[in-house]
């Protein structure tokens, strides 16, 4: 038996953020990230609309990129003191993901983080609060998904939490929040969204319901992402909605090992993180080559290449390779490096220091066995179309480091 789960309501289009004025409740906490939502006036808009709806409002600001377990626990304690009946998260994937996890420990203070690492093992939520998500970046689609990614910095591991309980009640997809998004962020989040579609389409959990969203998302993203990267507002609106339907596809269709590797390499290295969307962009073509040895995945990739993207090729294998080359050309157009080894040389900067992120060959090879072992147990690995063991992850990741084709 399959399952397809979405938010109860999804509001989209310019000005959709003002829909929060119709939420019913007594108290709302707003969770946000850095300063961009405040600089743009969006945080103030949402607070004013909630107060106009008769709610007392408190703010939990400053959620960091790649939110930590510590931040989650601090936010949950903040909520327990205030006792909100609405949690409203605004911003990119980080504050929304953090707020989802805070929600669990707000309602269940005796739970431990380790208790919810097993996919679909959460306690029943909505005992105290409901959840509204307002997205400001066009990639994670966490406003419509059953996923949250939280980092344990002590272990250097990103954990994808998965449970239909944390699918928001209300999702708001307002493109105005994206118009000032930096080009680099646009590129990384856009390739994250493309990866969501590709992985959901070949996942062993895919269905007719998820395929429809995944295929249309691929078409839209490939067409509109380059123009969105250039700052075109019409393209930004298309991308904001396309990344959302990508989220609808993967929330029920699930993901694969591109995300497993992105999760496990993201916080593994000493001199800065590999940005999630950039990791997906670097790894996607390699994983397509690996998965294409599976007959069903091969057929599906070829369908995307021929029927959705109208790429040339006489055989399925030719179509699949041209699909890989299309992804590489998009990376080039978006100024995304093709390999971990070229990550610093691609102009990527660490989020905090501004210094180039360096992943030395020595550190990479030393940590590779642990990263590979962790990738096997990642929540995104089981539904990958081709079984991938630790030794397979090691070989694929080496190809991702040195930019070599995966032909085994």
N, C-alpha and C positions, 0 to 999 in steps of 0.2 A: 504494500500500500504506500502511495506517495502522499505528500502534503505540500500545500502551497499557501504561504502566510504573508500577508501584507499589513501595513498600518490600517486602522479603521478609516481614516480620512487622510487624503493627500491634497494639499493646496499648492498651486503652481502659478507662475506668472509674476510680472512686476507688481510689487506691493503686497504679495501674498503674506508677508510676515505680519501684517496688521490683523490677520485672522485670529491671532491670539486674544484679541479683545472679546472674542465670543466663547472663550474657555470659562467653565463654571467651577468656582472653588473659593476657598478662603485665603490660602497662602500659597505662594509660588516661589521657588528658588530658581534663579537663573545661573547656569554654569557656562562660563566662557573661557577663552584662552588668553592670548596676549592682548594687544591694544587695538588691533585692526577693527574689530567690531565697535569699539567705543569711538575710535577716530572717525569711522564712517557714519556714526550716529545711529547705527542699527541697534546696538545694545540699549540705548536710551529709548528708541522707538518701542522696543518690546517691553521694556519696563513700564513706560507710560501707558501702553495699551493694556497690560495686565492690571495696573492700578486703576485704570478707567473701568475695568471689568469688576472692580470692587475687591481686588485681592491685595493683601499685604505681601510685599516683595522684598527678598534679600538676594544679594549677589555673591556668588563664589567665583572669583576671577583668578586668572593667572595659571590655568592648567597648561603645563608644558607640552611641547611636541613629544610624541611617544610617551604618553602619561604613565606614571609610575604607580606601583602598588601603594606607596606611601601617600601620594596625592589622592588616590581613591579612598583610602581610609580616613584621611583628613576631611574630605568632602562628605563622606557618610556621617562622620561625627557632627559636622556643621548642620547637616540636615536633621539629625536626631534632636539637636537643640531647638531647631525652628519648627519642625514637624509640618512640612509642606504637604499639600495634597496634589500639587502639580510640580514636576521637575521639567524645566524648560532649558534645553541645551542649545546654544547658538555658537556657530563657528565651523571650523574644519573638523576632520575626523577625530582629532585628539580630544577636544572638550566633550564632544558627543559620546565618544567611546568611554571616556572617564566617567561621565554622568550615568551611563548605563550601569557600569560596575558599582558606582556609589549607590545607586538605587537598590541593589541587592543587599548591601550591608546597612543601609538605612532601615530597610524593612526587617532584616534579619541580622541584628548586631552580633549574634553569637557565631555566625558563619565565619569560616576562615577562607582565605584566598585559595588555598589548596583544595577546598571542598568543591569549587566550581570549575576546576580545570578540565574535568571530564565533560566532553560535549553533551549538551542536553541533559544536564544534571542539576539545573537551578531549582531552588524552591519556588513555589507559586507566588508571583508578584502581584501588584495592585491591591495589596492589603492596606496600604497607606496612601499611595500616590499613583498618578498616571504620568505619562511621559510624552513630551512634545519636543521634536528635534527640528532645528532650523539650520540648514547646511549653507556654508559659505564657500566651499571649494567643490570642484566638479570632478570627483574621483571616488572617494571612499563609499559614497551612498549609504553611510551608516544611518542616515535618517530613515531608511526603509528596511534595514537588515536585522537579522537575529545574531549579529556578531559585534564583538568589541575586542580591541587589541590593547593589552596592558603589558607594560615592561617591568620585569623584575631586574633592577639594575645590579643587585647583588650577584645574580647568576648570569647576567648578560644575555637574557632570553626574553623575547617577545612572546606572549601567550595569546593566541586567538581564543577568546571565550565565545561559546556558541550555545544559544538556547532561544527558542521562539518566544520565551517569556520577555526577552529584552527588545523585541520588535516594538518600536514606538507606537503609541496610540495615534498620534497626529504627526505627520511629516509636512514640512513647509519647504518648498523648492522655489525660492525667490531669486531670479537671476541678477537683480540689482546688487546683491551681496558679492557677486563675482566680478563686477566690472573693474574693480581696482586690483584684482588678483595679479601678482607678479607673473611675468611670462614663464619663468622657470617652474613656479608652482603649478601653473596651468599645464605645462608639458608633463610634469611628473604625475599629477593627479589624472590627467587625461589618459596616459598610458596605463595607469592603474585600472581605470574604468575599462579600457580595451581588454586588459588581462582578465578582468572579471567576466566579461562576455565570452571570451575564448575558453576559459576554464569551465564555466558553467555549461557551455554547449557540448563539451566532450566528457564532462563528468559522468560517472556511472549513475548519478542521481538525477540526471537531466530528464525532463519530461516535455510534453507538448506545451505545457504552460510556461516553462522556463525557456524553451527553445525560441518561442516567439519573441520574447524580450531580448534574449541574447543576440539573435540574428539582426534584429532591427537596431540594437545598440551598436553592433559592429559597423553596420552601414553608416549610421549617423556619426560615430566617432571618427572613422577614417575620413569622412568627407569634411567635417567641421573643425576638428582639432587644430589643424595648421592655421586656419583663419582665427580661431579662438586664441591661439598662441600669439598671433599678431595684434590682438586686442580688439577685434571686431565685436561689437555688442550683440549683434544678431547671432553670431557664432557662439558667443558665451551663453546665450539663452539655449541654443540647441544643445550645447555640451552639458549644461546643467541638467537638462531633462534627460539627455541620453545616458549620463552617468547614473541617474536615478533608476532608469529601467534596467541598466546593467546590475544595479543592486537588487532589484526585484528578481532578476534572473538568478543571481548567485545565492541570495539568501535562502531560497528554497532548493536550488539546483546544486549548491555547494561549489567548492573550488578544487584546486589540485596542487601539484608540487611547485609551481612557480611561487605561489604564496608560502608554501612550507619553507622554501629556501630563503625567500625574502624575510620571513619572520625570524629565521634562525641566524641569518647573517647580519641583520639590521643593527643589532647592538653588540655584536661579538668582538669587535676590534677596538683597539685602545685609542686610536687617534681620530675618533668621531664615528658617527653612525652612517651607514649606507641608507639614504633616504628611500622609504618604502616604494614609492611609485617608480623611482629610478631603478631600483633593484628589479622590480617586475619587468620593466622595459628591457633591461639587459638580459634577463633570464628567459623571457617568453619564447624567443626563437629557438633557443637550445632545447627547451622542454617540448616544443612542438616536434622537433626532430626526434627526440626520445619517444614521445607518445605515438608518433606516426607509425611505429612498428606494430602497434595494435590495429587490427583491421578496421574496427568500428571508428576509432579515432581518425585513422587515415582517411576514411570515407567522409567523415564530417569536416575535417580540415579542407579537403579537396572541394567540398560543397561550398564552404565559405569563400575559398579562392575563386571558384568559377562563377557561382550564382550570385554571391553577395558583392564581391569586389571586382568581378569581371577581369580576373588576371588570366594570362595565357597559360597554356599547358595542354599537352595531348594525353598525358596519363595522370593518375592521381599523385604519383610521386613527384612529377614535374610541377603540378599545381601546389603541392605542399611546400616544395622548395621555393617556389615563387611567392608563396605566402610568407615564408621566413624572410625572404629578401625584401618584401614590402614593409615588414616590421623594422628591419634594419634601416631602410630608407627613411621611414618615419622618425626613428631615433636620430638619424643624421640631421633631418630637417628641424628637429626640435632641440638640437644641440645636447643630446643625451649620449654619453659614452656607450660603447658596445661591450665593455668588459669590466670586471672588477679591477683588473690591473691598470686600466686607463681611467679609473674613476676620478682620481685627483687631477689627472691631465685633462679631463673633460671640463674642468672649471667648477667642480662641485665643491662647495664650502661647508664646513661643519656648522650646524645650526647656531651654536653659541659663540665660538671663538672667532669665526670668520676665516680660520686657517684651512688650507687644503686638507681634505681627508686622505690619509695615506694608509693603504692596506698593503704592507710589504709582503713579498713572496714568502719570506721566512715565517712571519706571523700567520699568514693564510694557511700554509702547509702544516704548521704546528697545531692549529685549531681545527683543521679540516675534519679529522675523525670525530671530534666531539660535536661539531656542527652537523655532520651527516647523521650521527646517532640521534641527535635532537630532532632533526627533520623527519625521521621515521615516525616519531611519536606526535608530530604536529597534527592539529585537528583537521588540517586540509589535505593530509596525505591519503586517507582511506578511499576517497572517491576519485582519485586520479585514475585515468583509464588504463594505465600500465603499472603493474606492481613495481614498486621502487624500494629496494633494500638499501641498507647503509652503504654498502660498497658501490651501489649504483649512484647514490647521491654524491659520493666522493668523486666519481669519474665525471658526472655531469657538472659539478661545481668547478672542477679543474678546467673544463671547457669554458665555463663562465668566467673564470679568472683569466685564462690565456686567449680567449676569443677563438676557440677551435670548434669545428663542427662536431656535433654529437652523431656519430655514425655507428654506434654499437647497440 
